[in-house]
Amino acid sequence: MWLLNKMLGKLIRKGQLIITDHDGKIYEFGPGGDSGDTLNIRLTHPKAAAHIARYPQVGAGEAYMRGWLEVDPPHDIRDMILFVTEQSKAHGDRALQPQGPLKRLAQKVAAKADSINLRSKARKNAEHTYNLTRRLYELFLDEDRQYTMAYYRDTANSLEKAQLDKKAHMAAKMYLKPGMKVLDIGCGWGGFAMYLNKHYDCEVLGVALAPDQIAFCQERAKAAGVDDKVKFALMDYRDVQGQFDRISSVGLLEHVGTPHYPQFFEHTNRLLKPDGVMFSHCCGRAGPPGFTDAWTRKYIFPGGYIPALSELVTQSERYGWQVMDVEAMRFHYSHTLEEWYNRTVMHRDEIVHMYDEQFYRMWQFYLAGAEQSFRHGTLVNWQIQYVKDRAAIPMTREYMEEEATRLRESEDPPVWHLAQAAE
């Protein structure tokens, strides 16, 4: 306990964290009083404190998953994570990262090796992340199953409204015209591809590497009667051939891996017509390049990496791309993840029944940990517009807001079909 005691003693500067160790000893951190919340934590296993202190992000996550760490009501694991990381504010992740230069170097090297995503490994990683039970995603995502940041023009908006606004915001940046041919790389559950077809009558090819995702996409396109124009294929983007007017990638670059950025930008450059537009939406770092923590690589996104803007721009420039528009979407993902977390907690019993208690706790820790990175850390979402010819888009940005407004006004958001059951 002494190592954890030393670490928390330096970190907690407001509020109070009270830890009861497995042997009944009580440790108090922070000034308490009127300076913030008081959280009560219990460590139920003799190895818990040391496991957490050695590498907080992995140790705390695994201790919670195994039931070695319990948070007393009325608080929960999300409250604990946000409480601890808020103490270091702009660098919230730092409180949970490996302590010491040698440990950080070891994790950086391991993360770099893990980011090499050859075709077979890329498919395996995608299946690990996205081939979970369909019902799981239905329980916590919005009605259209958008598994990326929602766009909260008003934080009081529903998740369904925010996700619909996100699609309008992205589509407007693509400068689409009716009848165009679009490639959607990393198409998820098909919502954005279906949206583009609905509003622009364009042909869309969506590709992804998770078999059940593609099966779901094909089923919904057929049910909507648009499977002749909206097609989905279980395919690595590196195997796509042909020419497209527009290319979109939403939540895809996080899975490509930095060693493969040259291949991504080179191949997409071949696929896009000379007067085309490519749009990318991905999680990003507002600071310099970093590395993916070991807990996320092990349990959630193997092979994943969140890029810095410098990495995306410098690599794209080498392969003939011109960056025409960049937007840093701040805090939107923290609100999205908060809602995903709340919906997950609503359906605790069903998730435990589908998997087990350890999986449910892993999912909680993942969502709460991701939220703190966007709320207290330096993570944002990058939206980047690329062209090969500057004449492909209008000279000013007014067209984006005008089109986004038109799209937002054209339809109302759906109602989450599980909303009443959750009440």
Secondary structure as UniProt FT lines:
FT   HELIX           2..11
FT   STRAND          16..20
FT   TURN            22..23
FT   STRAND          26..29
FT   HELIX           33..35
FT   STRAND          38..43
FT   TURN            46..47
FT   HELIX           48..54
FT   HELIX           56..66
FT   STRAND          69..71
FT   TURN            73..74
FT   HELIX           77..86
FT   TURN            87..88
FT   HELIX           89..95
FT   HELIX           101..114
FT   HELIX           119..130
FT   HELIX           134..140
FT   TURN            143..144
FT   TURN            155..156
FT   HELIX           159..173
FT   TURN            174..175
FT   TURN            178..179
FT   STRAND          181..185
FT   TURN            188..189
FT   HELIX           191..200
FT   STRAND          203..208
FT   HELIX           211..223
FT   TURN            224..225
FT   TURN            227..229
FT   STRAND          230..234
FT   HELIX           237..239
FT   STRAND          244..250
FT   HELIX           253..256
FT   HELIX           258..260
FT   HELIX           261..271
FT   STRAND          272..285
FT   HELIX           294..299
FT   TURN            302..303
FT   HELIX           309..317
FT   TURN            318..320
FT   STRAND          322..329
FT   HELIX           332..346
FT   HELIX           348..354
FT   HELIX           357..375
FT   STRAND          379..387
FT   HELIX           390..392
FT   HELIX           398..409
FT   TURN            417..418
FT   HELIX           419..422
//
